[in-house]
C-alpha cells in the first residue's frame, strides 16, 4: 500500500482527528461547565450529572469523561501507527510501533520471565493509559490519575491478576503461602496481601495529585509576587503577571510530564513484580507434570 494513495490519506486524516477532536471537545466542555471561582481552589473531579439507580445513584464525573477521552485518543493512536503495516516497514510510524513493542517486550521478559511473555500488551496499555491520563493536565483538563476511584480500579484489576496467578498451583498452595516462612507471620501476610492494591492506588494517586496541588500553589504564589513587586507601577504595568510567565511552564515539565510518566512506569513495574513474584512457578510446574503423568497412566 502506497502512502500517497488517496484512501490511505483519508484514513490517516480521520485517525488524526480521532486523536485530537476528543481533547478539543474536552477543553470546550471544561470551559463551558467550569463554575466561576475567585482565589485558589483545589477540588476533586466535578460531577456533571447523576443517573438514578435502584441501589445507589451513579454519578458521571469529570474523571470518567476524561478517561473516555484518553481511551479514544489511545485507540486512534494505535490505529494510526499500525495503519499500513508491511513486511518492508516503509512507514516511519511502523518503526515507532515496532520500537515500542520491542522495548516493552524486553522489559516484560526481563522482569517477569518467558512465562509471562504474553503480558506485553497489558503492560503497554497500563503505561499508555496512566501516562496520557496524567498528561491531560497540560491541556487544562482534570487528570483521571488524580482521582482515587480511577487508580483504585486499576489496582483492583492488578490484584485480581496477582491472585489468579497465585492460585495457579491450587488453592491449598495459595493458603499455605500465608504461613511462610513461619506460621506466626500469617496475620501479617494476610494484611500485606490486602495492602497491595491499596498501596499501589495511593502511591500513584498521591504523587500525581500532590504535583497538581503544588503547581496550583506555586502559580498563585508567583502571581501574588508579581502583584507585590509591580503593583505600584502606573497603568497596565501593574497588571503584568511577570513571574507567571515561563516559570510555571518549567515547573510543569517536572510535575506534569516527568512525574506523570514516572508514576506510569512505577505502576507498570509494580504490576510486573507483584504478578511474577506471586506466581509459584516451581509448584505450578510440579503440579502440571503430575497431572500429565496421571493422564499417561490412564491412557
Secondary structure as the mmCIF struct_conf table of DSSP 4:
data_model
#
loop_
_struct_conf.conf_type_id
_struct_conf.id
_struct_conf.beg_label_comp_id
_struct_conf.beg_label_asym_id
_struct_conf.beg_label_seq_id
_struct_conf.end_label_comp_id
_struct_conf.end_label_asym_id
_struct_conf.end_label_seq_id
TURN_TY1_P TURN_TY1_P1 UNK A 3 UNK A 4
HELX_RH_AL_P HELX_RH_AL_P1 UNK A 6 UNK A 33
HELX_LH_PP_P HELX_LH_PP_P1 UNK A 34 UNK A 36
BEND BEND1 UNK A 39 UNK A 39
HELX_LH_PP_P HELX_LH_PP_P2 UNK A 45 UNK A 46
STRN STRN1 UNK A 47 UNK A 51
BEND BEND2 UNK A 54 UNK A 56
STRN STRN2 UNK A 58 UNK A 61
HELX_RH_AL_P HELX_RH_AL_P2 UNK A 62 UNK A 81
TURN_TY1_P TURN_TY1_P2 UNK A 82 UNK A 84
BEND BEND3 UNK A 87 UNK A 88
BEND BEND4 UNK A 91 UNK A 91
HELX_RH_AL_P HELX_RH_AL_P3 UNK A 92 UNK A 112
HELX_RH_3T_P HELX_RH_3T_P1 UNK A 114 UNK A 119
HELX_RH_AL_P HELX_RH_AL_P4 UNK A 120 UNK A 135
HELX_RH_3T_P HELX_RH_3T_P2 UNK A 136 UNK A 139
TURN_TY1_P TURN_TY1_P3 UNK A 140 UNK A 140
HELX_LH_PP_P HELX_LH_PP_P3 UNK A 141 UNK A 143
HELX_RH_3T_P HELX_RH_3T_P3 UNK A 144 UNK A 146
HELX_RH_AL_P HELX_RH_AL_P5 UNK A 148 UNK A 166
HELX_RH_3T_P HELX_RH_3T_P4 UNK A 167 UNK A 169
HELX_RH_AL_P HELX_RH_AL_P6 UNK A 171 UNK A 177
TURN_TY1_P TURN_TY1_P4 UNK A 178 UNK A 179
BEND BEND5 UNK A 181 UNK A 181
HELX_RH_3T_P HELX_RH_3T_P5 UNK A 183 UNK A 185
HELX_RH_AL_P HELX_RH_AL_P7 UNK A 186 UNK A 230
TURN_TY1_P TURN_TY1_P5 UNK A 231 UNK A 232
BEND BEND6 UNK A 233 UNK A 234
HELX_RH_3T_P HELX_RH_3T_P6 UNK A 235 UNK A 239
HELX_RH_3T_P HELX_RH_3T_P7 UNK A 242 UNK A 244
BEND BEND7 UNK A 245 UNK A 246
HELX_RH_AL_P HELX_RH_AL_P8 UNK A 247 UNK A 252
HELX_RH_PI_P HELX_RH_PI_P1 UNK A 253 UNK A 258
HELX_RH_AL_P HELX_RH_AL_P9 UNK A 259 UNK A 278
HELX_RH_AL_P HELX_RH_AL_P10 UNK A 281 UNK A 298
#
